[in-house]
Amino acid sequence: MRHVYKFLKRLIDRVTSVSQSPNDSFVYYGHSVTLQSGTRDYVAVTVCKSSDLYSGSLAEFNFDFWTKELTIEYADNELVEKTVIQAFKSIYNHITFRTTDYDN
């Protein structure tokens, strides 16, 4: 079965890259993405359902590079949540994660 959120893995690879600016907005595989950070050790990511900023969120999460803590503020569904978690686990050996707003 084709993984419909495969782009999220590639996006997280990009977000965790040293060369990626921690404050940026761009369209990635047809989804508007906003990165916000006050430091190089932390990033908050919002991924919209389409390239339109007003299309609603597909996922909202933040990651602390120092403590390796992932917090998923919102995931549109369980598959999105699992994809984000697995993507971070594939990059970092030991992460902790929590969800704060998951209703599905």
C-alpha positions as CSV (number, residue, x, y, z in Angstrom):
1,M,0.0,0.0,0.0
2,R,1.3,3.5,-0.9
3,H,2.0,5.7,2.0
4,V,-0.1,8.9,1.5
5,Y,2.0,10.9,3.9
6,K,5.5,10.0,2.6
7,F,6.3,13.6,2.0
8,L,6.2,14.2,5.8
9,K,9.3,12.0,6.2
10,R,11.1,14.0,3.6
11,L,9.9,17.3,5.2
12,I,11.2,16.2,8.6
13,D,14.5,15.3,7.1
14,R,14.6,18.9,5.7
15,V,13.4,20.5,9.0
16,T,16.1,18.7,11.0
17,S,18.9,19.6,8.5
18,V,21.5,22.0,9.7
19,S,21.1,24.1,6.5
20,Q,17.4,24.7,7.1
21,S,16.5,28.1,8.5
22,P,14.6,27.7,11.7
23,N,12.3,30.6,10.7
24,D,10.9,30.0,7.2
25,S,7.7,29.5,5.2
26,F,7.5,27.5,2.0
27,V,5.4,25.2,-0.1
28,Y,6.5,21.5,0.1
29,Y,4.8,18.9,-2.1
30,G,1.7,21.0,-2.3
31,H,1.5,21.8,1.4
32,S,2.2,25.2,3.0
33,V,4.8,24.8,5.8
34,T,5.7,27.3,8.4
35,L,8.8,26.9,10.7
36,Q,9.1,29.2,13.7
37,S,11.9,29.3,16.3
38,G,13.4,31.6,18.8
39,T,16.6,29.5,18.9
40,R,18.6,27.0,16.7
41,D,17.8,24.3,19.3
42,Y,14.0,24.4,18.8
43,V,11.5,24.5,16.0
44,A,7.7,24.6,15.8
45,V,6.2,23.3,12.5
46,T,2.8,23.8,11.0
47,V,1.9,21.8,7.9
48,C,-1.3,22.9,6.1
49,K,-3.5,20.5,4.1
50,S,-2.7,22.4,0.9
51,S,-0.6,25.2,-0.4
52,D,-3.3,27.6,0.9
53,L,-2.5,28.9,4.4
54,Y,-6.2,28.9,5.2
55,S,-6.8,25.2,4.2
56,G,-6.5,24.0,7.8
57,S,-3.7,22.2,9.6
58,L,-2.6,18.7,8.7
59,A,-0.1,18.7,11.5
60,E,1.4,21.0,14.1
61,F,4.4,19.8,16.1
62,N,7.5,21.1,17.8
63,F,10.9,19.6,18.4
64,D,13.6,20.4,20.9
65,F,16.9,19.4,19.3
66,W,18.7,19.5,22.7
67,T,16.4,17.3,24.7
68,K,15.1,15.3,21.6
69,E,11.5,15.9,22.7
70,L,8.8,15.9,20.1
71,T,5.4,17.4,21.0
72,I,2.6,16.9,18.6
73,E,0.2,19.7,19.1
74,Y,-2.2,18.6,16.4
75,A,-2.5,15.7,13.9
76,D,-5.3,15.5,11.4
77,N,-5.6,11.8,12.0
78,E,-3.7,8.8,13.6
79,L,-1.7,8.1,10.4
80,V,-0.3,11.6,10.3
81,E,0.7,11.3,14.0
82,K,2.4,8.0,13.5
83,T,4.2,9.2,10.4
84,V,5.6,12.2,12.2
85,I,6.7,10.1,15.2
86,Q,8.3,7.4,12.9
87,A,10.1,10.1,10.9
88,F,11.8,11.6,14.0
89,K,12.6,8.1,15.3
90,S,14.3,7.3,12.0
91,I,16.6,10.3,12.4
92,Y,17.3,10.3,16.2
93,N,17.9,7.1,18.2
94,H,16.2,8.2,21.4
95,I,13.4,10.7,21.3
96,T,10.6,11.3,23.7
97,F,7.2,12.4,22.4
98,R,3.8,13.4,23.6
99,T,0.6,14.6,22.0
100,T,-1.4,17.5,23.4
101,D,-4.5,17.7,21.2
102,Y,-5.5,14.5,19.5
103,D,-9.3,13.8,19.2
104,N,-9.4,11.1,16.4
